[in-house]
Amino acid sequence: MLNKISLILLIIGGINWGSIGLFRFDLVAWICGGQTSILSRIIYTLVGLCAIWCISLLINDSPEHDRSVRVMNS
């Protein structure tokens, strides 16, 4: 469940960065009342934490990790 929430927040963050890059429009800041509002800062922080969490997904989903888990469970 935590992995899915993290991925959803990363998608939101990616869409936000895409809108900044293409249109110079910060969607999160627009919805939450500016970049310095507490709600915007919470969302930015959560997206950053989810990005750090998803690094573990990248590492743990490697084929080598799958092989070592199968060997240990045999």
Backbone torsions as a table, in degrees:
resi	resn	phi	psi	omega
1	MET	NA	-42.3	178.4
2	LEU	-62.2	-36.5	178.7
3	ASN	-64.0	-42.5	-179.8
4	LYS	-66.8	-41.6	177.6
5	ILE	-62.4	-42.9	178.9
6	SER	-61.5	-43.5	-179.8
7	LEU	-66.3	-38.9	177.9
8	ILE	-61.8	-46.1	179.4
9	LEU	-65.8	-34.7	176.7
10	LEU	-68.1	-35.2	175.9
11	ILE	-64.3	-44.0	176.7
12	ILE	-59.3	-45.1	178.5
13	GLY	-63.2	-39.6	178.5
14	GLY	-65.6	-41.7	176.8
15	ILE	-63.3	-41.7	178.5
16	ASN	-61.4	-47.2	179.1
17	TRP	-64.4	-36.8	176.5
18	GLY	-62.4	-41.6	178.8
19	SER	-68.6	-32.1	175.6
20	ILE	-68.1	-45.1	-178.4
21	GLY	-66.9	-40.7	-176.2
22	LEU	-85.1	-39.6	-170.4
23	PHE	-120.8	-0.8	-174.2
24	ARG	54.7	42.3	-177.2
25	PHE	-127.8	116.0	179.5
26	ASP	-90.6	100.7	-176.0
27	LEU	-62.3	-43.2	-179.6
28	VAL	-62.9	-45.2	179.5
29	ALA	-64.2	-39.2	179.6
30	TRP	-63.5	-43.3	-179.5
31	ILE	-70.3	-37.7	-170.8
32	CYS	-99.1	2.1	175.5
33	GLY	93.6	29.3	176.7
34	GLY	112.1	158.6	-178.1
35	GLN	-67.1	-26.2	-176.1
36	THR	-94.3	0.3	178.4
37	SER	-69.6	152.9	-178.3
38	ILE	-59.8	-43.2	-178.7
39	LEU	-63.1	-42.4	176.7
40	SER	-61.2	-44.8	-178.9
41	ARG	-64.8	-35.6	176.6
42	ILE	-64.9	-44.8	-180.0
43	ILE	-63.8	-45.6	178.2
44	TYR	-59.2	-41.6	180.0
45	THR	-66.0	-43.3	178.7
46	LEU	-63.1	-41.8	177.8
47	VAL	-62.7	-42.0	177.4
48	GLY	-62.9	-42.8	177.8
49	LEU	-65.0	-38.5	177.7
50	CYS	-65.8	-36.3	176.5
51	ALA	-62.3	-42.1	177.1
52	ILE	-63.8	-42.3	178.8
53	TRP	-61.4	-40.9	-176.4
54	CYS	-70.2	-16.9	172.3
55	ILE	-60.5	-39.2	178.2
56	SER	-65.2	-33.9	177.3
57	LEU	-65.5	-39.6	178.8
58	LEU	-63.4	-42.4	-178.8
59	ILE	-72.0	-44.7	-175.6
60	ASN	-75.3	-17.9	-179.9
61	ASP	-92.7	11.6	-179.8
62	SER	-73.2	149.8	179.4
63	PRO	-59.1	-34.7	179.5
64	GLU	-63.9	-39.8	177.5
65	HIS	-63.6	-41.1	179.1
66	ASP	-61.9	-41.2	178.3
67	ARG	-63.9	-43.4	-177.4
68	SER	-67.9	-33.7	177.3
69	VAL	-67.4	-41.9	178.9
70	ARG	-63.7	-39.2	179.6
71	VAL	-65.7	-42.1	-179.5
72	MET	-66.9	-33.7	-178.7
73	ASN	-82.3	-9.5	-178.8
74	SER	-79.9	NA	NA
